Amino acid sequence: MNTSENNVNEAPQLSENNIELEQQLAEKTLAQKALKAEYKELAIQGLWKNNPGIVQLLGLCPLLAVTATITNALGLGLATLLVLVASNATVSAIRHWVPKEIRIPIFVLIIASFVTCVQLLMNAYTYGIYQSLGIFLPLIVTNCAIIGRAEAYASKNPVKQASFDGLMMGLGFALVLILLGAIREILGQGTLFDGAHLLFGDWAGVLRIEVVKLDSQFLLAILPPGAFIAMGFIIALKNSIDTYIKQRQPKKEKATIERVRVNFDS
Amino acid sequence: MAFWIASSPHNHNQTETSALMRLVIYALFPGIYAQWYFFGWGNIIHIALAITTALLCEFFALSLRSNSKKINKQLFDGSAILTAILIGICLPAVAPWWISVIGAAFAILVVKQLYGGLGHNPFNPAMAAYVMLLISFPVQMTSWQPPLHLMNIDLNFTNTLTTIFTGFTNEGYSVEQLRTSIDGFTMATPLDTLKTNLNLGFTTLEIIQNNLFSNTIGPSLGFAFGWEWVNIAFLIGGLILIAKKAVAWQTPISFLVSLFICSFIAYSLSPDTSASPLLHWTTGGCMLGAFFILTDPVSGATSVKGRLIMGALAGLLVYLIRTFGGYPDGIAFAVLLCNMTAPLIDQYTRPRTYGHDIDSNKG
């Protein structure tokens, strides 16, 4: 008897537990979906819609100065990517303990220490690239794209999302650098991946591709003015792709309100 | 009866863009003829190449704008052809063929059409293309040949053509050999020679003993051989333009006066280390720049006072670049810098509106 009573008593409890569990599960799946959507949004923002290179136009100084070859562009792009991910993660991890009034100096300190780490690492392992990047490697500290992300996103969001945002923004920036480097290297010297062994070690010497044999270098493409012109063309291309996509999308019909004019005179 | 009231202007000047451009092109002919006489067929071949490229690029850009009815009229309004001719004139006669092709394409596509086409370009397309070529291909763009009469290789039409397209004459001489004189020295332009030798410590008087400077007028006057007639021919063409009122007289006159004053001051202070004002007037692209390039109605200043200021500024810049700059001639750089200042100059030299004070005009 006892057991049966117990069973009777337990049954509603179990079902209540089940309902709670189900609710929790549903909430979890919803949260996961929301998280997935957020990650997707972050990726789209970083790589295309809000690309630091061609939309925000941040960090133009290294973008224009060192992208004479793909190798240089890749070196700077990777360095910036590393710094961006690490600084975003750190800023996000300490966001509850940073007083609002002095957050900017703290962000700068964090970024500067990561840049120093990257600089020392590149000095040790990729000395050739370290030399050809020159002053633009330590100048990553002043890259507005990095402090912009720290301030706008990382200081308000959890570590995972913040590091993912850093990864996507850094990738977007690096892709623009590589594209610009490729255009300028082909136009200027007719090669691709010239000097890749400086970045990846001796085996990478085989990566060098001679696209066209040029009798003389096209100096304009190698000099900074050429970078400005090429950058303009890339931005124009991006905008024209955007307008093309917009045109392809079906137009939403606006709800028109028809009014009857009431005219007492007539 | 309806009384027809028309607002001013009542008297229309029935000139079109194409008519003006045609006049400017005709005025260039004496100069092109003089260039042909002294430097051979090279420039004419480059002009032909540049015109072909410019028309193709112009057609491409205009067809992108998709007003297909107007294309024919805009394509042959003469502005692209004039730009191409100016580029062809500026180039060294034996420069490779792709120099004029790249130059013309850059001038039309980037400098002219990307900014919105005829009447919207802030820079003179021909000079922007020339500067682009000069900083991109310094070797090819400075391989000036000496006048034909000083060369020991016969540079006829076919020889020039093969040199432009292959880099060698029919007999197999390279561009470097074409530029070498009998003594084995590479001959440069007079301005280049002047600059190098002044840096080496020679005096102007010693430098103009060089046969580049002895000329058909007289050996000791210090003109640059060949270049003086080219410049005089462009001067004649320019005077025709002014007489026909196709260009305003203020820009060229103030440019030439300013260049004369600058070089005259230097020449009277230290005649040993500076070129005479007349040499400044008759070498390089002086007259071409004064009458055909600075007077560009699109990229230059528009008010009378503004034109005077811009011409004077250009003269000063040309003198400074020729004397202290890294390049021997500075017309193109001076023109681009002046084009940049033109909107500002126009802003401050706006003429008084009829019936208003100058002060009330500002508000």
Interface residues (C-beta under 8 A of the other chain):
Chain A: S216 F218 L219 L220 A221 L223 I229
Chain B: V110 M132 I135 S136 F137 P138 V139 Q140
